[in-house]
Amino acid sequence: MKKYDKAFLLEAYGKMTTIRAYETKVEEIFLAGELPGFTHLYIGEEACGVGVCENLRTDDYIESTHRGHGHCLAKGADIKKMMAELYGKETGYCRGKGGSMHIADFSIGMLGANGVVGAGYNLAMGAALAAKLKRTEQIAVAFFGDGASNRGTFHESCNMASVWKLPVLYVCEMNRWASTTPYRTTTSVEDIAVRAAAYDMPGKSVDGNDFFAVYEAAKEAVAYVRGGKGPYLLELKTYRIKGHFVGDPEKYRTREEVQEHFTKDDPLQNFRAVVTGKKWLTEAELDELDQKAKALVEEAVQEAMAAPYPAESELMENYYCE
Ligand SMILES: Cc1ncc(C[n+]2csc(CCOP(=O)(O)OP(=O)(O)O)c2C)c(N)n1
């Protein structure tokens, strides 16, 4: 394995542990009844979002899913505005009116989470078409789950992006479960990456719990897409550690299955094992990042709690563009 720059390793782990700390806290406060709405956690999938986004420019676009907090943080979103949004406060990304599944930040190319499964592909494709027409060499990444890969929108989008040679990177986070269904009961292929062949684009499957595998595969894919050769399908094999949503009774799988994945294949622990094994970073340096992440999340919670709710008079504002 090639050697990585220390600043890069600290940034990558810092982002992954911040996502973990954010999601762990969100679960706690949601279960305590402090948050309105509905939320889905990204715990166990941190290496996917961070490994991909570490290869992107700030002006590249990403289109996210219902499980979008990790994508937001990986692309550089403001954690305080994210937390305030979950609390429904005026200081949130959507002035508290959108919640978890509508967070977007156009200033960093984050085009939005999306509560509609499989609705992001065509938004990413539109952004990619604009980039191509404007010759900006920006690319658009569409994140989606294994369940979403069975929607017609996936196939329509792949076909059109291929025909028009659009700079779209399709990133499937294959976390083995789509809500209550195990993926092989609904999905025709073992590796979703093989579907790329039907649309004459490259497809590759890698271990999504290995940050370095994701980072290197995404680097190659991003170079291909940015080079104007057309779309690329990257499949990241991972596992959804938490319930489908916070509060999911999870009757469809055993605790043992989840525990086995988490103890043997936690992306943060995998990263730690590599960087300490190679003596690139010390345990103390990594622990410090864990502590910083927790403190940052705590600060975000305190500020969100203290912030005001939007005024009643604003109820009908922000639905449509002026
Ligand atoms: C069009 C549509 N159909 C169904 C749902 C309900 N739903 C929300 S998430 C989900 C499962 C998605 O699974 P997957 O794409 O694998 O993503 P994951 O939740 O595993 O990250 C379903 C069926 C929805 N939100 N939108």
The ligand as an SDF file (V2000), in Angstrom:
LIG
                    3D

 26 27  0  0  0  0  0  0  0  0999 V2000
  -40.2070    5.6820   -4.1670 C   0  0  0  0  0  0  0  0  0  0  0  0
  -40.1180    5.1930   -2.7640 C   0  0  0  0  0  0  0  0  0  0  0  0
  -40.4950    3.9380   -2.4760 N   0  0  0  0  0  0  0  0  0  0  0  0
  -40.3970    3.4670   -1.2000 C   0  0  0  0  0  0  0  0  0  0  0  0
  -39.9630    4.2930   -0.1960 C   0  0  0  0  0  0  0  0  0  0  0  0
  -39.8810    3.7690    1.2320 C   0  0  0  0  0  0  0  0  0  0  0  0
  -38.4660    3.4690    1.5350 N   0  0  0  0  0  0  0  0  0  0  0  0
  -37.6890    4.3730    2.1660 C   0  0  0  0  0  0  0  0  0  0  0  0
  -36.0990    3.8370    2.3100 S   0  0  0  0  0  0  0  0  0  0  0  0
  -36.4580    2.3790    1.5680 C   0  0  0  0  0  0  0  0  0  0  0  0
  -35.3910    1.3240    1.3670 C   0  0  0  0  0  0  0  0  0  0  0  0
  -34.2240    1.8260    0.5960 C   0  0  0  0  0  0  0  0  0  0  0  0
  -33.2190    0.8380    0.5600 O   0  0  0  0  0  0  0  0  0  0  0  0
  -31.8440    1.1270   -0.1040 P   0  0  0  0  0  0  0  0  0  0  0  0
  -32.0140    1.8540   -1.3840 O   0  0  0  0  0  0  0  0  0  0  0  0
  -31.0960   -0.1600   -0.1500 O   0  0  0  0  0  0  0  0  0  0  0  0
  -31.1280    2.1510    0.8950 O   0  0  0  0  0  0  0  0  0  0  0  0
  -30.7460    1.9430    2.4370 P   0  0  0  0  0  0  0  0  0  0  0  0
  -31.9590    2.3220    3.2480 O   0  0  0  0  0  0  0  0  0  0  0  0
  -30.3400    0.5360    2.6360 O   0  0  0  0  0  0  0  0  0  0  0  0
  -29.6230    2.8970    2.6720 O   0  0  0  0  0  0  0  0  0  0  0  0
  -37.7870    2.3170    1.2030 C   0  0  0  0  0  0  0  0  0  0  0  0
  -38.4180    1.1760    0.5270 C   0  0  0  0  0  0  0  0  0  0  0  0
  -39.5980    5.6080   -0.5320 C   0  0  0  0  0  0  0  0  0  0  0  0
  -39.1460    6.4530    0.3970 N   0  0  0  0  0  0  0  0  0  0  0  0
  -39.6520    6.0290   -1.8200 N   0  0  0  0  0  0  0  0  0  0  0  0
  1  2  1  0
  2  3  1  0
  2 26  2  0
  3  4  2  0
  4  5  1  0
  5  6  1  0
  5 24  2  0
  6  7  1  0
  7  8  2  0
  7 22  1  0
  8  9  1  0
  9 10  1  0
 10 11  1  0
 10 22  2  0
 11 12  1  0
 12 13  1  0
 13 14  1  0
 14 15  2  0
 14 16  1  0
 14 17  1  0
 17 18  1  0
 18 19  2  0
 18 20  1  0
 18 21  1  0
 22 23  1  0
 24 25  1  0
 24 26  1  0
M  CHG  1   7   1
M  END
$$$$
